[in-house]
Amino acid sequence: MGVLARNTEGYQLLAIKKIRERDLERYRPLKGAFFVIKQEKKFVLKWDKNRLSWRLLYTSVLPEELTTIQWNENVLIPVQQTAFSNLMMIKTPKGEVRHYPVYTAELANEFVYHDASFILWDGVQDIGYIDSIHHKLLEHYINLSNN
């Protein structure tokens, strides 16, 4: 299996697989979930000050109620039209292969950014370093929306 992307921490994106949500059971234990959240052809990214990169939203707790995503104790992100999309296979620097479901959603209009660590990225603007695995996943969705 080839490597689609490798980030600065040594994680490798092995695949973005199209599966049915009910088939997630075969890939347990899941380590969390990624969210590709859009608003008017722009994507929500969060600055990770520890890793010094822009990243998609991620939660280590699998979502049960998908109308809000809790980023931390202070930030709830309201979303709508949430749907399971794909499964990412990521290899850790220690060689473990982990599986992460990917959900897509539309950002609810009432969300207001209260700090500069969130942005809406158009897929083109130079915003600095985007984690290469997250960037590859975004490229996948940008290509889908352009077709």
trRosetta pair geometry for C-beta under 8 A, 3 or more apart (Angstrom, degrees):
i j d omega theta_ij theta_ji phi_ij phi_ji
1 14 5.1 36 137 -169 129 109
1 15 6.6 -64 -167 -44 126 109
1 89 7.9 -43 163 102 154 142
2 14 7.6 145 83 -151 41 62
3 6 5.8 15 165 -52 135 99
3 12 4.8 -66 -133 -165 112 117
3 13 6.9 101 -168 66 67 57
3 14 6.5 -50 -109 -99 54 56
3 91 7.9 -78 -108 33 98 126
4 12 8.0 124 41 174 63 74
4 13 4.5 -64 65 102 103 104
4 14 6.8 124 5 -154 96 6
4 15 7.0 135 -18 -82 129 27
4 16 7.2 -18 6 -12 176 93
4 136 5.4 126 136 -180 107 152
5 12 7.3 167 87 -155 47 51
5 13 4.3 25 49 31 89 121
5 132 4.5 -170 -179 139 114 97
5 133 4.9 167 98 -92 125 51
5 135 7.1 169 -137 66 155 88
5 136 3.9 -141 -32 -29 143 146
6 10 7.2 -17 -173 -145 98 28
6 11 7.2 168 -151 85 56 44
6 12 5.0 -16 -101 -103 82 76
6 13 7.5 -137 -66 17 39 73
6 132 6.4 4 73 91 34 143
6 133 7.8 23 -120 -61 9 89
7 10 7.3 -44 75 21 71 20
7 11 5.1 7 38 54 108 91
7 53 7.9 -92 -158 -7 120 178
7 131 5.2 -2 -122 -168 133 88
7 132 4.7 -177 -92 41 67 96
7 133 5.1 -58 -43 -13 115 99
8 51 7.8 149 65 -172 115 94
8 53 7.6 172 23 -50 124 140
8 131 7.8 -108 16 -130 91 73
8 132 7.6 125 -23 1 70 111
9 51 7.1 -48 -48 -135 125 115
9 93 6.8 -105 143 -42 74 124
10 92 7.7 44 108 172 96 48
10 93 3.5 49 109 -92 133 108
11 90 5.6 3 -180 -180 109 113
11 91 6.9 159 -161 79 58 52
11 92 6.1 -28 -109 -118 82 43
11 93 6.6 -66 -66 -40 53 76
11 133 6.1 -37 104 -41 113 147
12 90 6.7 155 77 -159 46 61
12 91 4.3 -9 58 55 103 103
12 133 8.0 162 -165 -87 14 115
13 16 7.4 6 175 -47 116 86
13 88 6.5 -55 -140 -167 95 109
13 89 7.5 107 -166 78 53 58
13 90 5.8 -32 -101 -103 53 79
13 132 7.9 -140 0 117 120 85
13 133 4.5 151 -49 -130 117 92
13 136 5.6 -170 59 72 163 148
13 137 7.5 -149 -127 -49 151 88
14 89 4.3 -57 67 103 108 105
14 90 6.7 -177 8 -96 88 23
14 91 5.6 82 -42 -21 117 101
14 97 6.9 -22 8 -132 153 108
15 87 7.9 15 107 99 98 82
15 88 7.2 169 89 -152 56 45
15 89 4.3 27 46 33 93 116
16 86 5.2 15 180 159 86 148
16 87 7.6 155 -160 77 44 44
16 88 5.6 -17 -104 -100 68 73
16 89 8.0 -141 -66 18 29 74
16 102 7.5 -5 -146 1 97 151
16 136 7.8 -163 -38 131 127 101
16 137 6.6 151 -95 -112 133 76
16 140 5.6 -62 101 -102 173 163
17 86 6.2 148 72 -171 43 89
17 87 4.6 -23 63 64 100 96
17 88 7.7 176 18 -85 76 22
17 89 6.7 54 -13 -20 113 105
18 86 5.8 -54 -91 -113 51 88
19 23 4.6 -111 169 77 115 131
19 24 7.2 140 106 -65 128 59
19 86 7.3 96 23 -149 73 46
19 87 5.2 5 24 -2 120 123
20 23 4.8 94 63 -2 80 106
21 24 5.9 -18 -172 -17 49 113
21 84 3.9 105 -87 63 115 163
21 101 7.7 55 -127 -140 79 133
22 25 7.1 -19 168 -2 52 108
23 26 5.6 -25 179 14 73 116
23 27 7.7 59 135 -9 74 101
24 27 5.7 -70 -163 41 51 106
24 28 7.3 74 144 -51 75 83
24 30 6.7 -8 178 -58 109 137
24 84 7.7 -101 -47 -151 129 147
24 87 7.0 173 -106 -89 79 122
24 101 5.9 -8 -117 -77 131 123
25 28 6.1 -26 -161 -15 41 115
27 30 6.3 59 109 -77 96 87
27 87 6.3 161 -25 -155 172 144
27 99 4.0 -100 171 113 123 169
30 33 7.3 28 153 -63 129 76
30 62 6.2 71 89 -76 129 124
30 99 5.8 -75 -113 93 73 91
30 100 6.7 114 -165 -109 92 39
30 101 6.2 -1 -150 -11 145 95
31 60 7.0 -54 159 -140 66 76
31 98 4.8 -1 -10 -172 141 126
31 99 7.2 142 6 64 91 48
31 100 5.9 -53 58 -82 94 87
32 58 5.9 56 133 175 134 92
32 59 5.6 -168 -166 97 104 46
32 60 4.1 -65 -90 -118 124 37
32 61 7.0 14 -123 8 82 22
32 62 6.9 -158 -137 -67 33 61
32 100 6.1 -10 74 -127 70 102
33 58 7.1 175 88 -151 42 59
33 59 5.7 -3 54 56 85 87
33 62 5.7 96 -26 -122 118 61
33 63 5.9 -73 49 -6 155 95
33 100 6.3 155 -114 -174 32 83
33 101 4.8 -25 -118 71 94 91
33 102 7.2 163 -167 -93 76 25
33 103 5.9 28 169 -4 124 108
34 56 5.3 50 -168 105 102 133
34 57 7.3 133 -162 84 55 54
34 58 5.3 -25 -102 -100 65 82
34 88 6.6 28 14 8 137 137
34 100 5.6 63 -12 145 99 126
34 101 7.5 -167 31 96 70 46
34 102 4.8 -20 71 -111 102 76
34 103 7.3 175 88 26 50 68
34 134 7.9 -167 -148 -114 134 84
34 137 6.8 -40 137 175 154 168
35 44 7.9 -14 113 70 104 118
35 56 6.2 -178 68 163 55 103
35 57 4.3 -23 56 76 112 105
35 58 7.2 -164 13 -77 81 34
35 59 7.6 41 -19 -2 114 96
35 69 6.0 -47 -37 -100 169 161
35 79 7.6 -110 -169 -76 136 163
35 102 7.6 166 -87 -161 23 60
35 103 5.2 -21 -109 70 72 94
35 104 7.6 137 -162 -105 61 22
35 105 6.2 -19 -165 18 107 113
36 43 6.6 -47 -165 -138 76 114
36 56 6.2 -41 -87 -140 59 135
36 85 7.0 -29 33 23 120 161
36 102 6.4 30 -10 178 105 105
36 103 7.3 -172 27 92 70 44
36 104 4.9 -27 72 -106 98 74
36 105 7.6 150 80 24 52 64
36 137 6.8 -143 -76 143 118 108
36 138 7.1 164 -126 -100 111 63
36 141 5.2 168 -177 -59 153 163
37 43 6.8 116 74 -157 54 63
37 44 4.2 -11 80 26 110 122
37 56 7.9 143 12 -157 81 88
37 57 6.3 22 -1 18 122 127
37 69 7.7 -119 -65 13 142 148
37 77 7.2 -29 -125 147 173 137
37 79 6.0 -99 -125 -109 117 123
37 104 7.5 159 -85 -162 38 49
37 105 4.9 -18 -111 70 81 93
37 106 7.3 116 -161 -139 71 9
37 107 5.3 84 163 -63 108 86
38 41 6.8 11 -170 -92 117 14
38 42 6.6 138 -155 71 69 38
38 43 5.7 -38 -97 -94 68 61
38 44 7.5 -135 -76 -7 21 82
38 104 7.3 2 0 -169 104 96
38 105 7.6 174 25 89 68 44
38 106 5.9 -42 73 -112 80 59
38 107 6.8 -135 94 -6 28 90
38 141 7.9 -154 -60 154 122 135
39 42 5.6 -28 68 63 73 92
39 44 7.1 67 -1 -50 103 93
39 106 6.6 102 -90 -169 61 72
39 107 3.9 -45 -60 43 113 120
39 120 5.9 -67 58 -125 110 132
41 122 7.0 33 122 -140 90 74
41 123 7.8 -73 162 2 84 122
41 145 6.9 161 -124 151 84 149
42 120 3.8 54 133 167 134 101
42 121 6.0 156 -167 67 86 29
42 122 5.1 -43 -105 -85 91 57
42 123 7.7 -143 -121 -15 52 82
43 56 7.6 -52 165 -106 119 89
43 120 6.9 144 63 -157 28 58
43 121 5.1 -32 61 60 86 90
43 123 6.9 85 3 -60 114 83
43 138 6.0 -169 66 -133 177 113
43 141 7.5 110 -90 90 133 136
44 56 7.7 83 90 -141 74 62
44 57 6.4 4 107 -24 115 113
44 77 7.3 111 175 -159 165 147
44 107 6.0 125 -48 -73 126 128
44 118 6.5 -19 -162 -165 92 100
44 119 7.6 156 -148 81 46 40
44 120 6.2 -30 -88 -99 55 64
44 121 7.9 159 -93 14 6 83
45 54 4.4 21 164 -180 134 110
45 55 6.5 137 -161 63 84 26
45 56 6.6 -59 -113 -84 67 41
45 118 7.3 155 81 -152 46 51
45 119 5.4 -15 60 60 94 87
45 120 7.9 151 17 -104 79 17
45 121 5.1 29 -3 -12 125 124
45 127 7.5 120 71 107 151 159
45 130 7.0 -72 -138 -119 148 106
45 134 7.8 107 -126 150 103 137
46 54 7.2 145 71 -155 31 63
46 55 5.7 -37 65 67 82 81
46 56 7.6 39 21 158 90 10
46 57 5.9 87 -10 -83 126 69
46 71 6.9 168 -101 -145 153 133
46 117 5.9 26 -162 146 72 91
46 118 5.7 -21 -101 -97 69 69
47 53 7.8 179 -149 98 57 25
47 54 5.9 -40 -95 -97 59 65
47 55 7.9 120 -121 19 14 79
47 116 7.4 7 10 119 141 73
47 117 4.3 -115 44 -148 101 73
47 118 7.7 -116 4 -56 81 29
47 119 7.7 65 -38 -5 94 102
48 51 4.3 9 112 42 125 100
48 52 7.2 -62 91 -4 78 17
48 53 5.6 -4 50 61 106 68
48 54 7.5 160 10 -109 81 14
48 55 5.1 33 -23 3 120 126
48 131 7.7 26 26 -43 134 122
49 52 7.1 28 -160 -77 32 54
49 117 7.4 -61 -40 -117 100 123
51 55 7.3 53 71 -41 136 130
51 131 6.9 13 132 -81 136 116
52 129 6.8 39 130 64 81 133
53 128 7.9 -159 -130 123 49 100
53 129 4.9 -74 -115 113 82 101
53 130 6.3 100 -177 -149 95 19
53 131 4.4 99 136 -56 144 77
53 134 7.8 146 139 33 119 133
54 119 7.4 -48 -130 41 128 118
54 121 7.3 90 166 -54 152 147
54 127 6.0 37 -38 110 155 123
54 128 6.7 126 -20 80 110 93
54 129 6.9 168 13 97 82 51
54 130 4.4 -42 68 -106 105 72
54 131 6.9 -139 77 -1 50 75
54 134 7.3 -143 110 98 70 143
55 58 6.9 -45 147 -8 121 112
55 130 7.5 151 -74 -159 39 69
55 131 5.1 29 -93 8 86 128
55 134 5.0 -161 -138 -64 60 164
56 134 4.8 -174 -5 -145 92 111
56 137 6.6 -56 -21 84 149 135
56 138 7.1 -176 -64 -60 114 98
57 69 6.0 72 150 134 147 151
57 71 6.4 -86 -137 -102 111 96
57 77 6.9 -96 -109 35 161 160
58 100 8.0 -31 -137 -161 106 140
59 62 7.6 157 101 -83 107 17
59 63 6.7 91 64 -58 144 85
59 69 6.5 -143 -41 -163 132 97
59 70 7.2 84 -112 65 132 71
62 101 7.4 61 -129 35 101 128
63 66 5.0 74 147 -85 135 84
63 69 7.0 -53 -99 -106 127 82
63 82 7.8 -96 124 167 156 149
63 103 6.9 -24 27 -19 142 162
65 68 7.0 11 114 39 102 78
66 69 7.8 13 -146 -67 59 82
66 79 6.8 -60 163 81 74 118
66 82 3.8 -139 148 91 125 158
66 103 6.9 -132 -138 -174 132 154
66 105 7.1 -154 170 -90 105 132
67 78 6.7 -14 155 -148 73 74
67 79 6.6 -169 -165 64 30 68
67 80 7.1 22 -136 -90 73 58
67 82 7.4 -130 -78 -2 38 132
68 76 4.8 -2 -177 -180 128 104
68 77 6.4 144 -161 70 68 44
68 78 5.4 -35 -100 -98 83 54
68 79 6.8 153 -102 18 27 79
69 76 7.3 152 72 -161 40 56
69 77 4.6 -19 58 59 93 104
69 79 6.1 40 -12 -9 101 125
69 105 7.8 174 -31 41 124 160
70 73 7.9 28 180 -90 113 27
70 75 7.3 131 -161 90 51 60
70 76 5.5 -27 -101 -105 67 74
70 77 7.8 -173 -81 18 19 76
71 75 4.1 -22 52 90 117 115
71 76 7.4 -161 11 -88 80 22
71 77 6.0 71 -33 -19 106 110
72 75 5.4 50 42 31 79 95
75 114 7.8 -155 -102 40 99 112
77 107 7.3 -64 177 -130 102 88
77 111 5.9 30 -149 -120 68 138
78 107 7.6 84 87 -170 67 59
78 108 3.7 -51 117 40 105 138
78 110 5.9 13 53 65 149 99
78 111 5.4 -161 43 -61 88 97
79 82 5.5 77 119 -66 121 107
79 105 3.8 16 -180 157 132 142
79 106 6.6 138 -165 70 76 43
79 107 6.2 -54 -109 -109 71 36
79 108 5.9 -139 -95 -22 14 91
80 105 6.8 131 59 -172 29 93
80 106 5.1 -34 70 69 82 99
80 108 5.2 100 -18 -81 101 86
81 104 8.0 -37 121 115 89 86
81 105 6.1 144 81 -148 67 57
81 106 4.6 39 47 10 118 108
82 103 5.8 10 -170 172 94 122
82 104 7.3 171 -145 89 48 46
82 105 4.1 -8 -96 -96 75 107
83 103 6.6 162 81 -157 32 77
83 104 5.6 -13 59 59 85 89
83 105 7.4 160 16 -78 60 61
84 101 6.2 -50 -140 -175 99 121
84 102 7.8 103 -163 79 58 50
84 103 5.8 -51 -101 -103 43 77
85 102 4.9 -60 67 102 105 92
85 103 6.1 144 3 -126 95 22
85 104 4.7 78 -53 -15 134 101
86 101 7.7 156 89 -159 41 52
86 102 4.5 0 61 48 83 121
86 140 7.8 -38 2 136 165 150
87 99 5.8 -10 -177 -167 110 101
87 100 7.1 149 -161 75 60 41
87 101 5.8 -37 -104 -103 71 53
87 102 6.9 -161 -83 7 19 88
88 99 7.2 154 79 -156 51 49
88 100 4.6 -16 59 62 101 97
88 101 7.9 179 18 -94 77 5
88 102 5.8 83 -23 -43 100 113
88 133 7.9 91 -175 176 143 110
88 137 6.7 -36 -88 -94 135 123
89 97 6.0 -4 -173 -172 98 105
89 98 7.5 156 -155 79 50 42
89 99 5.9 -20 -101 -100 66 71
90 97 7.3 153 80 -154 36 56
90 98 5.2 -24 67 63 89 92
90 99 7.9 168 23 -86 74 23
90 100 6.4 17 4 2 117 116
90 133 6.7 38 -114 -148 120 148
91 95 6.6 -20 -174 -145 103 30
91 96 7.1 158 -154 79 58 37
91 97 5.3 -29 -95 -96 74 69
91 98 7.7 162 -93 17 23 73
92 95 6.7 -36 71 32 79 22
92 96 4.6 9 30 53 120 88
92 97 7.8 -144 5 -73 77 23
92 98 6.4 64 -38 -10 100 113
102 137 6.8 -163 -119 -157 145 129
104 141 7.3 154 -104 -123 120 132
107 111 5.5 -85 180 33 103 139
107 120 7.9 -93 7 -100 162 113
108 111 5.7 110 71 -22 77 97
113 116 7.7 76 153 -93 121 28
113 118 4.7 -148 -126 76 113 116
113 119 7.7 51 -117 -86 160 35
115 118 6.8 92 75 10 72 89
116 119 7.8 17 -176 -62 59 91
119 127 6.5 178 90 -141 162 147
121 125 6.5 -139 -151 54 74 105
121 127 5.9 -81 -112 -15 114 152
121 130 7.9 79 -141 -87 172 135
121 138 7.8 -12 91 -154 130 151
122 125 5.3 80 41 -5 104 103
123 138 6.9 -170 -112 157 87 113
123 142 4.7 131 -137 -111 143 135
127 130 7.1 62 71 -54 106 99
130 134 5.8 -119 166 87 93 106
130 135 4.3 116 106 -72 116 104
130 138 7.3 -42 159 19 149 146
131 134 4.2 69 72 16 100 111
131 135 6.5 -172 85 -14 46 87
132 135 5.3 -50 -139 36 33 116
132 136 6.3 38 158 -23 64 101
133 136 5.8 -50 -150 32 30 111
133 137 6.7 30 151 -16 62 104
134 137 5.7 -54 -151 37 34 112
134 138 6.4 36 149 -19 65 105
135 138 5.5 -54 -148 37 33 113
135 139 6.4 40 150 -24 65 101
136 139 5.5 -46 -149 30 33 116
136 140 6.8 42 149 -24 60 99
137 140 5.5 -47 -158 25 36 118
137 141 7.0 24 150 -9 64 103
138 141 5.9 -61 -152 41 37 104
138 142 6.1 38 151 -21 71 106
139 142 5.6 -53 -140 38 32 112
139 143 6.2 34 158 -19 65 106
140 143 6.1 -59 -153 36 24 110
140 144 6.6 24 150 -19 61 107
141 144 5.4 -48 -144 34 37 114
141 145 6.3 31 158 -16 67 105
142 145 6.0 -59 -148 39 29 105
142 146 6.4 25 154 -18 64 111
143 146 5.8 -60 -145 37 30 109
143 147 6.7 31 157 -26 64 106
144 147 6.1 -59 -154 26 31 110
